[in-house]
């Protein structure tokens, strides 16, 4: 799947998933947003920008955009599917997320991860070398920072900008988190507010931004950053990236089996007793 929003068939698909405000926005800015399973289209679009390399702010989502689990267990699809199942079983939203965060903390520390595309890693390294500002944004909680750093180290990747230390020093406590070039936006936080905080601090620290580029597998996340860039009168290039999602099929029974196998491997329970029946489908 590849193309621009102005492509008729793809446009109808996207419009069905978006609210009216986003539809109007993307209609006006369709040439800036790519829908593709290949990161090369996004890379080419950024490289073709007439903006100075050092004035480019490039943001990457992590899970299913830069890196991915080698199995169903540990994927965002698995995580949010189980959150929904827990909520359907009667758990409150915060309870469901907290249960899954604790399970996912163990899972992320144990699973094998891989780059979604090697071309993405090469582009990030090349852009950093050229002087662009590379950052990541994730829905993981700040407490996952050590695990996240370990996973990025495994694929030999880091997000670099000379402004990172300034942003980190100025970042307010309890407002998401920023560490090692990564913005952490958990479900407790308002994503738009955290992003606004990041952009404000980046510019207060002296960053000049002429182009904002963003790669993510979620339409709403690309929409948020595109809207900011438009309102701030910055150039924008975005990609709604489907490589990881299109490469696998979610199967609940298989993910449950993988979770129980991980428990056996570790020799202790990961799933709290009161929720074990919910994770027993297919066993």
C-alpha positions as a Markdown table, in Angstrom:
| # | Residue | x | y | z |
|---|---|---|---|---|
| 1 | Unk | 0.0 | 0.0 | 0.0 |
| 2 | Unk | 1.6 | 3.3 | -1.1 |
| 3 | Unk | 0.5 | 6.7 | -2.2 |
| 4 | Unk | -0.7 | 10.1 | -1.2 |
| 5 | Unk | -4.0 | 11.1 | 0.4 |
| 6 | Unk | -5.0 | 12.6 | -2.9 |
| 7 | Unk | -5.2 | 9.1 | -4.3 |
| 8 | Unk | -8.9 | 8.4 | -4.6 |
| 9 | Unk | -9.3 | 4.9 | -3.1 |
| 10 | Unk | -6.8 | 5.5 | -0.3 |
| 11 | Unk | -8.4 | 8.9 | 0.4 |
| 12 | Unk | -11.8 | 7.3 | 1.0 |
| 13 | Unk | -10.2 | 4.7 | 3.4 |
| 14 | Unk | -8.5 | 7.4 | 5.4 |
| 15 | Unk | -11.5 | 9.7 | 5.5 |
| 16 | Unk | -13.5 | 6.9 | 7.0 |
| 17 | Unk | -11.1 | 6.7 | 9.9 |
| 18 | Unk | -10.8 | 10.4 | 10.6 |
| 19 | Unk | -13.0 | 13.0 | 12.1 |
| 20 | Unk | -14.3 | 16.0 | 10.1 |
| 21 | Unk | -11.6 | 18.4 | 11.3 |
| 22 | Unk | -8.9 | 16.0 | 10.3 |
| 23 | Unk | -10.5 | 15.4 | 6.9 |
| 24 | Unk | -10.5 | 19.1 | 6.2 |
| 25 | Unk | -6.9 | 19.5 | 7.4 |
| 26 | Unk | -5.6 | 16.6 | 5.3 |
| 27 | Unk | -7.5 | 17.7 | 2.2 |
| 28 | Unk | -5.6 | 21.0 | 2.4 |
| 29 | Unk | -2.3 | 19.4 | 3.0 |
| 30 | Unk | -2.6 | 16.1 | 1.1 |
| 31 | Unk | 0.7 | 16.3 | -0.8 |
| 32 | Unk | 2.6 | 16.3 | 2.5 |
| 33 | Unk | 1.3 | 13.0 | 3.9 |
| 34 | Unk | 2.2 | 9.6 | 2.6 |
| 35 | Unk | 0.5 | 6.2 | 3.2 |
| 36 | Unk | 2.9 | 3.4 | 2.6 |
| 37 | Unk | 4.5 | 0.2 | 3.7 |
| 38 | Unk | 7.9 | 1.4 | 2.6 |
| 39 | Unk | 9.9 | 4.0 | 4.5 |
| 40 | Unk | 11.8 | 4.9 | 1.4 |
| 41 | Unk | 9.0 | 7.2 | 0.2 |
| 42 | Unk | 9.2 | 9.2 | 3.5 |
| 43 | Unk | 13.0 | 9.3 | 3.3 |
| 44 | Unk | 12.9 | 10.6 | -0.3 |
| 45 | Unk | 10.3 | 13.2 | 0.6 |
| 46 | Unk | 12.5 | 14.5 | 3.5 |
| 47 | Unk | 15.6 | 14.5 | 1.4 |
| 48 | Unk | 13.9 | 16.4 | -1.4 |
| 49 | Unk | 13.0 | 19.2 | 1.0 |
| 50 | Unk | 14.6 | 22.6 | 0.2 |
| 51 | Unk | 15.0 | 23.3 | 3.9 |
| 52 | Unk | 18.4 | 23.4 | 5.5 |
| 53 | Unk | 19.4 | 20.1 | 7.1 |
| 54 | Unk | 20.1 | 21.7 | 10.5 |
| 55 | Unk | 16.6 | 23.2 | 10.5 |
| 56 | Unk | 14.8 | 19.9 | 10.1 |
| 57 | Unk | 13.0 | 18.3 | 13.1 |
| 58 | Unk | 12.4 | 14.6 | 12.4 |
| 59 | Unk | 10.2 | 12.6 | 14.8 |
| 60 | Unk | 9.8 | 8.8 | 14.8 |
| 61 | Unk | 7.3 | 6.7 | 16.6 |
| 62 | Unk | 9.1 | 3.7 | 18.1 |
| 63 | Unk | 6.9 | 0.6 | 18.2 |
| 64 | Unk | 5.9 | -0.8 | 14.8 |
| 65 | Unk | 7.7 | 2.1 | 13.1 |
| 66 | Unk | 11.3 | 1.9 | 14.1 |
| 67 | Unk | 11.4 | -1.4 | 16.0 |
| 68 | Unk | 9.0 | -4.3 | 16.4 |
| 69 | Unk | 8.5 | -7.5 | 18.4 |
| 70 | Unk | 9.5 | -10.7 | 16.6 |
| 71 | Unk | 6.3 | -12.3 | 17.7 |
| 72 | Unk | 2.7 | -11.3 | 18.4 |
| 73 | Unk | 3.4 | -10.9 | 22.1 |
| 74 | Unk | 4.8 | -7.5 | 22.9 |
| 75 | Unk | 3.2 | -5.7 | 19.9 |
| 76 | Unk | 1.0 | -2.6 | 20.3 |
| 77 | Unk | -1.8 | -4.6 | 18.7 |
| 78 | Unk | -1.5 | -7.2 | 21.5 |
| 79 | Unk | -1.3 | -4.6 | 24.2 |
| 80 | Unk | -4.4 | -2.6 | 23.2 |
| 81 | Unk | -6.4 | -5.7 | 22.3 |
| 82 | Unk | -5.8 | -7.0 | 25.9 |
| 83 | Unk | -6.6 | -3.6 | 27.4 |
| 84 | Unk | -10.0 | -3.8 | 25.6 |
| 85 | Unk | -10.6 | -7.3 | 26.8 |
| 86 | Unk | -9.9 | -6.3 | 30.4 |
| 87 | Unk | -12.2 | -3.3 | 30.1 |
| 88 | Unk | -15.0 | -5.6 | 28.6 |
| 89 | Unk | -14.5 | -7.9 | 31.6 |
| 90 | Unk | -15.3 | -5.0 | 33.9 |
| 91 | Unk | -11.9 | -3.3 | 34.6 |
| 92 | Unk | -11.8 | 0.5 | 34.7 |
| 93 | Unk | -9.6 | 2.2 | 32.1 |
| 94 | Unk | -6.8 | 3.0 | 34.5 |
| 95 | Unk | -6.9 | -0.5 | 36.0 |
| 96 | Unk | -6.7 | -2.2 | 32.5 |
| 97 | Unk | -3.8 | 0.0 | 31.5 |
| 98 | Unk | -1.9 | -0.5 | 34.7 |
| 99 | Unk | -2.4 | -4.3 | 34.6 |
| 100 | Unk | -1.1 | -4.4 | 31.0 |
| 101 | Unk | 1.8 | -2.0 | 31.7 |
| 102 | Unk | 3.1 | -4.3 | 34.4 |
| 103 | Unk | 2.8 | -7.4 | 32.2 |
| 104 | Unk | 4.3 | -5.5 | 29.3 |
| 105 | Unk | 7.2 | -4.4 | 31.4 |
| 106 | Unk | 8.3 | -8.0 | 31.8 |
| 107 | Unk | 7.4 | -8.9 | 28.2 |
| 108 | Unk | 9.5 | -6.0 | 26.7 |
| 109 | Unk | 12.5 | -6.9 | 28.8 |
| 110 | Unk | 12.4 | -10.5 | 27.4 |
| 111 | Unk | 11.2 | -10.5 | 23.8 |
| 112 | Unk | 13.4 | -10.5 | 20.8 |
| 113 | Unk | 13.0 | -7.2 | 18.8 |
| 114 | Unk | 14.1 | -6.2 | 15.3 |
| 115 | Unk | 14.2 | -3.2 | 13.1 |
| 116 | Unk | 11.0 | -2.9 | 11.0 |
| 117 | Unk | 13.2 | -1.7 | 8.1 |
| 118 | Unk | 17.0 | -1.4 | 8.0 |
| 119 | Unk | 16.5 | 1.6 | 5.6 |
| 120 | Unk | 14.9 | 3.5 | 8.5 |
| 121 | Unk | 18.0 | 3.0 | 10.7 |
| 122 | Unk | 20.3 | 4.1 | 7.9 |
| 123 | Unk | 18.2 | 7.2 | 7.3 |
| 124 | Unk | 18.2 | 8.2 | 11.0 |
| 125 | Unk | 22.0 | 7.8 | 11.1 |
| 126 | Unk | 22.5 | 9.7 | 7.9 |
| 127 | Unk | 20.2 | 12.6 | 8.9 |
| 128 | Unk | 21.9 | 12.9 | 12.2 |
| 129 | Unk | 25.3 | 13.1 | 10.5 |
| 130 | Unk | 23.9 | 15.8 | 8.2 |
| 131 | Unk | 22.9 | 17.9 | 11.2 |
| 132 | Unk | 19.1 | 17.3 | 11.4 |
| 133 | Unk | 17.4 | 16.9 | 14.8 |
| 134 | Unk | 16.2 | 13.3 | 15.4 |
| 135 | Unk | 13.8 | 12.5 | 18.2 |
| 136 | Unk | 11.5 | 9.6 | 19.0 |
| 137 | Unk | 8.0 | 9.7 | 20.6 |
| 138 | Unk | 6.4 | 6.8 | 22.2 |
| 139 | Unk | 3.2 | 5.8 | 24.2 |
| 140 | Unk | 5.4 | 3.8 | 26.6 |
| 141 | Unk | 5.5 | 5.1 | 30.1 |
| 142 | Unk | 8.6 | 6.9 | 31.3 |
| 143 | Unk | 9.4 | 3.9 | 33.6 |
| 144 | Unk | 10.2 | 1.9 | 30.4 |
| 145 | Unk | 13.1 | 4.2 | 29.5 |
| 146 | Unk | 15.8 | 1.7 | 30.6 |
| 147 | Unk | 14.2 | -1.1 | 28.6 |
| 148 | Unk | 13.7 | 1.2 | 25.6 |
| 149 | Unk | 17.4 | 2.2 | 25.7 |
| 150 | Unk | 18.4 | -1.4 | 25.8 |
| 151 | Unk | 16.2 | -2.2 | 22.8 |
| 152 | Unk | 17.6 | 0.7 | 20.8 |
| 153 | Unk | 21.1 | -0.3 | 21.7 |
| 154 | Unk | 20.4 | -3.8 | 20.4 |
| 155 | Unk | 19.6 | -2.4 | 16.9 |
| 156 | Unk | 22.5 | 0.1 | 17.3 |
| 157 | Unk | 20.4 | 3.2 | 17.2 |
| 158 | Unk | 20.2 | 6.5 | 19.1 |
| 159 | Unk | 18.3 | 9.7 | 18.6 |
| 160 | Unk | 20.7 | 12.7 | 18.5 |
| 161 | Unk | 20.4 | 16.4 | 18.7 |
| 162 | Unk | 22.7 | 19.0 | 20.4 |
| 163 | Unk | 19.5 | 20.4 | 22.0 |
| 164 | Unk | 18.6 | 17.2 | 23.8 |
| 165 | Unk | 20.3 | 18.0 | 27.1 |
| 166 | Unk | 18.8 | 21.5 | 27.2 |
| 167 | Unk | 15.3 | 20.1 | 26.6 |
| 168 | Unk | 15.8 | 17.4 | 29.2 |
| 169 | Unk | 17.0 | 19.9 | 31.8 |
| 170 | Unk | 14.0 | 22.2 | 31.2 |
| 171 | Unk | 11.4 | 19.4 | 31.0 |
| 172 | Unk | 8.8 | 19.8 | 33.8 |
| 173 | Unk | 8.2 | 16.9 | 36.1 |
| 174 | Unk | 4.9 | 15.0 | 35.8 |
| 175 | Unk | 4.4 | 16.1 | 32.2 |
| 176 | Unk | 5.2 | 13.0 | 30.3 |
| 177 | Unk | 9.0 | 12.7 | 30.2 |
| 178 | Unk | 11.9 | 13.4 | 27.9 |
| 179 | Unk | 15.1 | 11.3 | 28.1 |
| 180 | Unk | 17.9 | 10.4 | 25.6 |
| 181 | Unk | 16.1 | 12.1 | 22.7 |
| 182 | Unk | 12.8 | 10.2 | 23.4 |
| 183 | Unk | 9.4 | 11.8 | 24.4 |
| 184 | Unk | 7.4 | 9.5 | 26.6 |
| 185 | Unk | 3.6 | 10.1 | 26.5 |
| 186 | Unk | 1.7 | 7.5 | 28.6 |
| 187 | Unk | -2.1 | 7.2 | 28.6 |
| 188 | Unk | -2.2 | 9.4 | 31.7 |
| 189 | Unk | -1.0 | 12.4 | 29.7 |
| 190 | Unk | -2.5 | 14.6 | 27.0 |
| 191 | Unk | -0.5 | 13.9 | 23.9 |
| 192 | Unk | -1.1 | 17.2 | 22.3 |
| 193 | Unk | -0.1 | 19.1 | 25.4 |
| 194 | Unk | 3.1 | 17.1 | 25.7 |
| 195 | Unk | 4.0 | 17.7 | 22.1 |
| 196 | Unk | 3.3 | 21.4 | 22.5 |
| 197 | Unk | 5.7 | 21.4 | 25.5 |
| 198 | Unk | 8.4 | 19.7 | 23.5 |
| 199 | Unk | 8.2 | 22.1 | 20.5 |
| 200 | Unk | 8.2 | 25.1 | 22.9 |
| 201 | Unk | 11.2 | 23.9 | 24.8 |
| 202 | Unk | 13.1 | 22.9 | 21.6 |
| 203 | Unk | 12.7 | 26.5 | 20.3 |
| 204 | Unk | 13.5 | 28.0 | 23.7 |
| 205 | Unk | 16.7 | 26.0 | 23.6 |
| 206 | Unk | 17.6 | 27.6 | 20.3 |
| 207 | Unk | 16.4 | 25.1 | 17.7 |
| 208 | Unk | 15.4 | 26.6 | 14.4 |
| 209 | Unk | 12.6 | 24.6 | 12.8 |
| 210 | Unk | 11.7 | 25.0 | 9.1 |
| 211 | Unk | 10.5 | 21.4 | 8.5 |
| 212 | Unk | 8.7 | 19.0 | 10.7 |
| 213 | Unk | 8.8 | 15.4 | 9.6 |
| 214 | Unk | 7.0 | 12.5 | 11.3 |
| 215 | Unk | 6.7 | 8.8 | 10.8 |
| 216 | Unk | 4.1 | 6.8 | 12.7 |
| 217 | Unk | 1.8 | 3.8 | 12.2 |
| 218 | Unk | -1.2 | 5.6 | 13.7 |
| 219 | Unk | -3.3 | 8.1 | 11.6 |
| 220 | Unk | -4.3 | 10.2 | 14.6 |
| 221 | Unk | -0.7 | 10.8 | 15.7 |
| 222 | Unk | 0.4 | 12.0 | 12.2 |
| 223 | Unk | -2.6 | 14.2 | 12.2 |
| 224 | Unk | -1.7 | 15.8 | 15.5 |
| 225 | Unk | 1.8 | 16.7 | 14.5 |
| 226 | Unk | 0.7 | 17.8 | 11.0 |
| 227 | Unk | -1.8 | 20.2 | 12.6 |
| 228 | Unk | 0.9 | 21.7 | 14.8 |
| 229 | Unk | 3.3 | 22.2 | 11.9 |
| 230 | Unk | 0.5 | 23.8 | 9.8 |
| 231 | Unk | -0.5 | 26.2 | 12.7 |
| 232 | Unk | 3.1 | 27.1 | 13.3 |
| 233 | Unk | 3.6 | 27.7 | 9.6 |
| 234 | Unk | 6.3 | 25.0 | 9.3 |
| 235 | Unk | 6.8 | 22.7 | 6.4 |
| 236 | Unk | 5.6 | 19.2 | 7.0 |
| 237 | Unk | 6.2 | 15.7 | 5.7 |
| 238 | Unk | 4.5 | 12.7 | 7.2 |
| 239 | Unk | 4.0 | 9.0 | 6.7 |
| 240 | Unk | 1.3 | 6.7 | 8.0 |
| 241 | Unk | 3.5 | 3.6 | 7.9 |
| 242 | Unk | 2.0 | 0.1 | 7.6 |
| 243 | Unk | 4.9 | -2.2 | 7.2 |
| 244 | Unk | 4.8 | -3.9 | 10.6 |
| 245 | Unk | 1.0 | -4.1 | 10.7 |
| 246 | Unk | 0.8 | -5.6 | 7.3 |
| 247 | Unk | 3.5 | -8.2 | 8.0 |
| 248 | Unk | 1.5 | -10.1 | 10.7 |
| 249 | Unk | -1.9 | -11.2 | 11.7 |
| 250 | Unk | -3.1 | -10.9 | 15.3 |
| 251 | Unk | -4.2 | -14.2 | 16.9 |
| 252 | Unk | -5.3 | -14.0 | 20.5 |
| 253 | Unk | -4.8 | -17.7 | 21.3 |
| 254 | Unk | -1.2 | -17.5 | 20.0 |
| 255 | Unk | -0.3 | -14.4 | 22.0 |
| 256 | Unk | -1.7 | -16.0 | 25.2 |
| 257 | Unk | 0.3 | -19.2 | 24.5 |
| 258 | Unk | 3.5 | -17.1 | 24.1 |
| 259 | Unk | 2.8 | -15.3 | 27.4 |
| 260 | Unk | 2.3 | -18.5 | 29.3 |
| 261 | Unk | 5.4 | -19.9 | 27.7 |
| 262 | Unk | 7.3 | -16.8 | 28.9 |
| 263 | Unk | 6.1 | -17.4 | 32.4 |
| 264 | Unk | 7.4 | -21.0 | 32.2 |
| 265 | Unk | 10.7 | -19.8 | 30.9 |
| 266 | Unk | 11.1 | -17.3 | 33.8 |
| 267 | Unk | 9.8 | -19.6 | 36.4 |
| 268 | Unk | 7.3 | -17.2 | 37.9 |
| 269 | Unk | 3.9 | -15.7 | 37.2 |
| 270 | Unk | 3.6 | -12.6 | 35.0 |
| 271 | Unk | -0.2 | -12.4 | 35.0 |
| 272 | Unk | -1.9 | -11.5 | 38.3 |
| 273 | Unk | -4.1 | -14.4 | 39.6 |
| 274 | Unk | -7.4 | -12.4 | 39.4 |
| 275 | Unk | -6.8 | -11.9 | 35.6 |
| 276 | Unk | -5.5 | -15.3 | 34.6 |
| 277 | Unk | -8.8 | -16.5 | 33.2 |
| 278 | Unk | -8.9 | -13.5 | 30.8 |
| 279 | Unk | -5.5 | -14.6 | 29.3 |
| 280 | Unk | -6.5 | -18.3 | 29.0 |
| 281 | Unk | -8.3 | -18.3 | 25.6 |
| 282 | Unk | -6.9 | -20.9 | 23.3 |
| 283 | Unk | -4.9 | -22.7 | 26.0 |
